[in-house]
Amino acid sequence: MDPFNGVRMNNNKKNFSVPLTVPKKSQTTFEENYLKATQNSSNLFLFAADQKIEHLNQDFYGPHISPSCNDPRSLFEIASKSRIGAFATHLGLIARYGEEYSKVNYVIKLNGKTNIVSTPQTDPISSFIITPEDAIEFKNESNLNIVGLGYTIYLGSEFEGQMLREASKTILTAHKHGLISIIWIYPRGQAIKNERDANLLAGAAGVGAALGADFIKINPPIAEASQKSAELLQQATTAAGKSKVICSGGILKDESLFLQELSDQIKIGKTFGCATGRNIFQKDIPSAIKFCNSIASIVIDGKYL
């Protein structure tokens, strides 16, 4: 019997869980990838740039967006020069730029959909663009620092069954090969009345835990009259159990507000980091790098506001 009951200690004496879906031969690799992604902490700072598919070019070009943002290379410049834990994007971009930016820790996003078809028109579905096996083959051939696999579920969609199956396959394949798994879970579809409801988001976190995800990305709940968003997050982080909840950064906002919200999410809501895209890459590169380092001081160093 494992005397740690599945909980291992990292280099900073922080606890993290190695699930039994990681075979013994892959446990060392899993631990190494976990420590790379979390920068030897319990928390994940994920630089997320899957919006090239999700939001087309509306997040990369326009008023109040740095002109450099329109060039995909800017994403890799930021990722390579900042204190992020890992950079999540789709395989095609990693295949084009990864050789030039080989020191970055990558998470391959396996699915994606555009926002051309709206939810009122039809319930969302986002299925595999590449399979987990494709991603593992790429990892082995490229020798890049692929530390994890990612997948999005639209919970409540009439197509959720397919996405749940594919998410489960993503997690099991990642673990089989010693990679971490990150599941984006958004309640979305015509059956969903309020996708930022705290109870519903806690249910989504519980689904992620039931699938065995290492990290579960959700949107933070909307504050209510008597409770702040960070306080409401506690329901989700408790429901996730040994899986760890991280929050999305959302649309571009004031830096001080963003950092205070992030600090509260971790300190009060008991989350384990963030998955941030637009609040980083819509800035010019030097400003984005500086802001990433401010985020890292909270997520990785624990210097809460």
GIMO-V929538 format. One record per residue. N is the residue number from 1. RES is the residue in three letters. D_LAST is the distance of its C-alpha to the last C-alpha in Angstrom with 2 decimals. Layout:
# GIMO-V929538
n=N res=RES d_last=D_LAST
n=N res=RES d_last=D_LAST
This chain:
# GIMO-V929538
n=1 res=MET d_last=41.14
n=2 res=ASP d_last=37.73
n=3 res=PRO d_last=36.45
n=4 res=PHE d_last=32.81
n=5 res=ASN d_last=33.72
n=6 res=GLY d_last=32.38
n=7 res=VAL d_last=29.06
n=8 res=ARG d_last=28.81
n=9 res=MET d_last=26.63
n=10 res=ASN d_last=25.10
n=11 res=ASN d_last=24.93
n=12 res=ASN d_last=21.62
n=13 res=LYS d_last=23.07
n=14 res=LYS d_last=21.05
n=15 res=ASN d_last=23.20
n=16 res=PHE d_last=24.34
n=17 res=SER d_last=27.44
n=18 res=VAL d_last=30.51
n=19 res=PRO d_last=32.51
n=20 res=LEU d_last=36.26
n=21 res=THR d_last=36.83
n=22 res=VAL d_last=36.08
n=23 res=PRO d_last=39.51
n=24 res=LYS d_last=39.92
n=25 res=LYS d_last=40.97
n=26 res=SER d_last=37.69
n=27 res=GLN d_last=35.24
n=28 res=THR d_last=34.67
n=29 res=THR d_last=34.09
n=30 res=PHE d_last=31.65
n=31 res=GLU d_last=29.63
n=32 res=GLU d_last=29.70
n=33 res=ASN d_last=28.58
n=34 res=TYR d_last=25.79
n=35 res=LEU d_last=24.50
n=36 res=LYS d_last=24.96
n=37 res=ALA d_last=23.07
n=38 res=THR d_last=20.08
n=39 res=GLN d_last=20.23
n=40 res=ASN d_last=21.16
n=41 res=SER d_last=18.26
n=42 res=SER d_last=18.28
n=43 res=ASN d_last=16.28
n=44 res=LEU d_last=17.79
n=45 res=PHE d_last=16.70
n=46 res=LEU d_last=19.80
n=47 res=PHE d_last=20.83
n=48 res=ALA d_last=23.17
n=49 res=ALA d_last=26.15
n=50 res=ASP d_last=28.71
n=51 res=GLN d_last=28.87
n=52 res=LYS d_last=31.93
n=53 res=ILE d_last=33.88
n=54 res=GLU d_last=31.80
n=55 res=HIS d_last=31.47
n=56 res=LEU d_last=34.25
n=57 res=ASN d_last=33.64
n=58 res=GLN d_last=31.88
n=59 res=ASP d_last=28.45
n=60 res=PHE d_last=29.83
n=61 res=TYR d_last=31.99
n=62 res=GLY d_last=31.96
n=63 res=PRO d_last=30.52
n=64 res=HIS d_last=26.98
n=65 res=ILE d_last=27.12
n=66 res=SER d_last=27.70
n=67 res=PRO d_last=31.37
n=68 res=SER d_last=30.52
n=69 res=CYS d_last=28.91
n=70 res=ASN d_last=32.43
n=71 res=ASP d_last=33.42
n=72 res=PRO d_last=32.33
n=73 res=ARG d_last=32.24
n=74 res=SER d_last=29.04
n=75 res=LEU d_last=27.24
n=76 res=PHE d_last=28.55
n=77 res=GLU d_last=27.81
n=78 res=ILE d_last=24.10
n=79 res=ALA d_last=24.17
n=80 res=SER d_last=26.11
n=81 res=LYS d_last=24.06
n=82 res=SER d_last=20.46
n=83 res=ARG d_last=18.44
n=84 res=ILE d_last=18.99
n=85 res=GLY d_last=20.29
n=86 res=ALA d_last=23.15
n=87 res=PHE d_last=24.72
n=88 res=ALA d_last=26.40
n=89 res=THR d_last=29.38
n=90 res=HIS d_last=33.07
n=91 res=LEU d_last=35.76
n=92 res=GLY d_last=37.66
n=93 res=LEU d_last=34.92
n=94 res=ILE d_last=34.25
n=95 res=ALA d_last=38.02
n=96 res=ARG d_last=38.31
n=97 res=TYR d_last=35.48
n=98 res=GLY d_last=34.57
n=99 res=GLU d_last=37.22
n=100 res=GLU d_last=35.77
n=101 res=TYR d_last=32.23
n=102 res=SER d_last=33.19
n=103 res=LYS d_last=30.19
n=104 res=VAL d_last=27.83
n=105 res=ASN d_last=27.12
n=106 res=TYR d_last=28.53
n=107 res=VAL d_last=28.45
n=108 res=ILE d_last=31.58
n=109 res=LYS d_last=31.35
n=110 res=LEU d_last=34.72
n=111 res=ASN d_last=35.05
n=112 res=GLY d_last=34.34
n=113 res=LYS d_last=35.92
n=114 res=THR d_last=36.00
n=115 res=ASN d_last=35.12
n=116 res=ILE d_last=38.62
n=117 res=VAL d_last=39.82
n=118 res=SER d_last=37.75
n=119 res=THR d_last=37.12
n=120 res=PRO d_last=39.59
n=121 res=GLN d_last=42.18
n=122 res=THR d_last=41.78
n=123 res=ASP d_last=39.38
n=124 res=PRO d_last=37.25
n=125 res=ILE d_last=38.19
n=126 res=SER d_last=36.71
n=127 res=SER d_last=38.87
n=128 res=PHE d_last=39.14
n=129 res=ILE d_last=39.55
n=130 res=ILE d_last=40.11
n=131 res=THR d_last=40.62
n=132 res=PRO d_last=38.62
n=133 res=GLU d_last=41.73
n=134 res=ASP d_last=41.70
n=135 res=ALA d_last=38.16
n=136 res=ILE d_last=39.15
n=137 res=GLU d_last=42.25
n=138 res=PHE d_last=40.26
n=139 res=LYS d_last=37.88
n=140 res=ASN d_last=40.92
n=141 res=GLU d_last=42.77
n=142 res=SER d_last=40.01
n=143 res=ASN d_last=38.45
n=144 res=LEU d_last=35.05
n=145 res=ASN d_last=31.86
n=146 res=ILE d_last=31.90
n=147 res=VAL d_last=29.44
n=148 res=GLY d_last=29.49
n=149 res=LEU d_last=31.07
n=150 res=GLY d_last=29.58
n=151 res=TYR d_last=31.17
n=152 res=THR d_last=30.49
n=153 res=ILE d_last=31.95
n=154 res=TYR d_last=32.57
n=155 res=LEU d_last=32.87
n=156 res=GLY d_last=35.40
n=157 res=SER d_last=37.38
n=158 res=GLU d_last=41.05
n=159 res=PHE d_last=40.66
n=160 res=GLU d_last=37.88
n=161 res=GLY d_last=40.45
n=162 res=GLN d_last=40.96
n=163 res=MET d_last=37.26
n=164 res=LEU d_last=36.68
n=165 res=ARG d_last=39.55
n=166 res=GLU d_last=38.34
n=167 res=ALA d_last=34.77
n=168 res=SER d_last=36.31
n=169 res=LYS d_last=38.45
n=170 res=THR d_last=35.51
n=171 res=ILE d_last=33.69
n=172 res=LEU d_last=36.89
n=173 res=THR d_last=37.91
n=174 res=ALA d_last=34.55
n=175 res=HIS d_last=34.68
n=176 res=LYS d_last=38.35
n=177 res=HIS d_last=37.57
n=178 res=GLY d_last=34.46
n=179 res=LEU d_last=31.91
n=180 res=ILE d_last=28.78
n=181 res=SER d_last=28.92
n=182 res=ILE d_last=26.44
n=183 res=ILE d_last=27.53
n=184 res=TRP d_last=26.37
n=185 res=ILE d_last=27.39
n=186 res=TYR d_last=27.75
n=187 res=PRO d_last=29.92
n=188 res=ARG d_last=32.24
n=189 res=GLY d_last=35.87
n=190 res=GLN d_last=38.27
n=191 res=ALA d_last=37.83
n=192 res=ILE d_last=34.10
n=193 res=LYS d_last=33.52
n=194 res=ASN d_last=29.72
n=195 res=GLU d_last=28.00
n=196 res=ARG d_last=24.53
n=197 res=ASP d_last=25.77
n=198 res=ALA d_last=23.60
n=199 res=ASN d_last=26.74
n=200 res=LEU d_last=28.12
n=201 res=LEU d_last=25.00
n=202 res=ALA d_last=25.10
n=203 res=GLY d_last=28.72
n=204 res=ALA d_last=27.91
n=205 res=ALA d_last=25.56
n=206 res=GLY d_last=28.47
n=207 res=VAL d_last=30.84
n=208 res=GLY d_last=28.76
n=209 res=ALA d_last=28.88
n=210 res=ALA d_last=32.61
n=211 res=LEU d_last=33.18
n=212 res=GLY d_last=31.48
n=213 res=ALA d_last=28.66
n=214 res=ASP d_last=26.18
n=215 res=PHE d_last=23.39
n=216 res=ILE d_last=23.59
n=217 res=LYS d_last=22.05
n=218 res=ILE d_last=21.90
n=219 res=ASN d_last=20.78
n=220 res=PRO d_last=18.25
n=221 res=PRO d_last=20.26
n=222 res=ILE d_last=20.71
n=223 res=ALA d_last=19.31
n=224 res=GLU d_last=22.17
n=225 res=ALA d_last=23.15
n=226 res=SER d_last=22.04
n=227 res=GLN d_last=19.17
n=228 res=LYS d_last=16.07
n=229 res=SER d_last=16.11
n=230 res=ALA d_last=13.56
n=231 res=GLU d_last=15.85
n=232 res=LEU d_last=18.86
n=233 res=LEU d_last=17.73
n=234 res=GLN d_last=18.49
n=235 res=GLN d_last=22.14
n=236 res=ALA d_last=22.03
n=237 res=THR d_last=20.21
n=238 res=THR d_last=22.72
n=239 res=ALA d_last=25.57
n=240 res=ALA d_last=24.80
n=241 res=GLY d_last=25.51
n=242 res=LYS d_last=25.46
n=243 res=SER d_last=24.78
n=244 res=LYS d_last=21.16
n=245 res=VAL d_last=19.67
n=246 res=ILE d_last=17.68
n=247 res=CYS d_last=17.03
n=248 res=SER d_last=18.56
n=249 res=GLY d_last=16.87
n=250 res=GLY d_last=19.74
n=251 res=ILE d_last=21.05
n=252 res=LEU d_last=19.74
n=253 res=LYS d_last=17.15
n=254 res=ASP d_last=15.16
n=255 res=GLU d_last=12.73
n=256 res=SER d_last=9.88
n=257 res=LEU d_last=10.71
n=258 res=PHE d_last=11.05
n=259 res=LEU d_last=7.75
n=260 res=GLN d_last=6.14
n=261 res=GLU d_last=9.17
n=262 res=LEU d_last=8.98
n=263 res=SER d_last=5.85
n=264 res=ASP d_last=7.83
n=265 res=GLN d_last=10.94
n=266 res=ILE d_last=10.44
n=267 res=LYS d_last=9.08
n=268 res=ILE d_last=11.37
n=269 res=GLY d_last=13.83
n=270 res=LYS d_last=14.47
n=271 res=THR d_last=14.94
n=272 res=PHE d_last=15.43
n=273 res=GLY d_last=14.18
n=274 res=CYS d_last=15.39
n=275 res=ALA d_last=18.61
n=276 res=THR d_last=18.18
n=277 res=GLY d_last=21.17
n=278 res=ARG d_last=21.70
n=279 res=ASN d_last=18.30
n=280 res=ILE d_last=19.25
n=281 res=PHE d_last=23.03
n=282 res=GLN d_last=23.80
n=283 res=LYS d_last=22.54
n=284 res=ASP d_last=24.84
n=285 res=ILE d_last=24.66
n=286 res=PRO d_last=23.07
n=287 res=SER d_last=20.26
n=288 res=ALA d_last=19.83
n=289 res=ILE d_last=19.70
n=290 res=LYS d_last=17.08
n=291 res=PHE d_last=14.86
n=292 res=CYS d_last=15.64
n=293 res=ASN d_last=14.51
n=294 res=SER d_last=11.03
n=295 res=ILE d_last=11.06
n=296 res=ALA d_last=12.63
n=297 res=SER d_last=10.11
n=298 res=ILE d_last=7.86
n=299 res=VAL d_last=11.13
n=300 res=ILE d_last=13.39
n=301 res=ASP d_last=11.84
n=302 res=GLY d_last=9.31
n=303 res=LYS d_last=6.63
n=304 res=TYR d_last=3.79
n=305 res=LEU d_last=0.00
